[in-house]
Amino acid sequence: MSDNLNASELLGLIDSVFCPAADERLLMIMVDLPDSVVVDDRAWAERRETACEWARTIAADSRYEVIFAAYRNPRMNNADLPAGAWLLSPDALPPTADELPECTQVAFEEIFARRPMILAPTEFSATAPLKMAARRHGFRGATMPGFCRQMVDALRLDYAEVNRRVEIMASLLDVATGATFHFRIDGVAGSQPLEMKLFLDLRHRAAHRSGGRFPIPGQVGNLPSGEAYIVPYEGELPGDPSASAGMLPVQFGSEVVIFRIENNVAVEASGEGPAAVAERARLAAEPAYGNMAELGVGVLGDFGIKPLGEILIDEKLGLHIAFGRSDHFGGQVGPARFSSPAAVVHIDRVYIPEMQPLVHVVRAALQFEGRPDVDLVRDDVPVFAF
């Protein structure tokens, strides 16, 4: 099949994603630009060219008014956006933000006040700041951080079925009181396999649905999509600490770092390799990085979608646990908990064999009050029947 959407597919996708009313005609495509600090690469340049092609294709149809916005990259995933953007023709997009004239910048608050439908195929994820802004302005957005043309087939999925599965899983997360994970780490550097357990406290939280459709004002989520997710309880209620605790293994290259979790926060990273040293330094410098910010269950693995090394699609394939910022999902940890805007992160760790082959999910299950557990994964294989 083609490595890009044709006009009919692209317009159909907009209709499916946003379900626009007859008077909703404003669509914004926004991209972030490299600069002298964060330099360009081929994948980023190709993503911007894809965005330009989409803008031209949509503008050729009288159904929508298209605005094309470019802004200086914020350096980190889910960091706050800069103050404003430049509204340009897709045929006049400069190669770097350093070539944008400061005097023609338009404040994002002014742009958002027009309540556009937004497609954001960016290098750095804009999901968190757009979610926060959408609550104030009522626009809708589909964020596409790291999107590449190899993901186009995921835009052609039956999103009615994707949504059905996401809704089922979200309804379970809504009433679950916790999730238990039993991990096994294969022998690393001649050592014996290790087994460990993690419990995530899911009380006092509501689940979120990301099924690729955003018909309601204020909704923002990923596209391609297909996950239900929830923020573990972070212990903010007086006298009711979080019960999230245990050991969480994460594979970095050929090395596995084991994080010790207490009160929903990673307080230690064990291991002797360079990744463990780096993670210990990161926890010491940015304690908010250790926050257990999300438990997600992706459903796209059953549709034959494979990991590409881009978190946009990879996290939708199975279980994932995120570190860092959570306020955009209804949690308590936001940018103010980090040392600077550039330090704000939300990083997903995906637990499927292709992504972490040394870390095995022996069992992952949801717990409930007054009813049996529901198994999600056994021996690395999803077992929940939709």
Secondary structure, DSSP 8 states (H G I E B T S, - for coil): --SS--HHHHHHHHHHHH---TT--EEEEEEEE--SSS---HHHHHHHHHHHHHHHHHHTSTT-EEEEEEEE--SSTT----SEEEEE-GGG--SSGGGS-GGG-EEHHHHHTT--EEEE--SS--HHHHHHHHHHH--EEEE-TT--GGGHHHHTS-HHHHHHHHHHHHHHHHH--EEEEEEEE--STT---EEEEEEEE-TT---EEESS---STT-EEESS--EEEE----S-STT-----EEEEEEEETTEEEEEEEETTEEEEEE-SSHHHHHHHHHHHH-GGGGBEEEEEEE-GGGGT----S-HHHHGGGSEEEEEE--GGGT-S--GGGSSSGGG--EEEEE-STTT-TTEEEEEEEEE-SSS--EEEEETTEE----
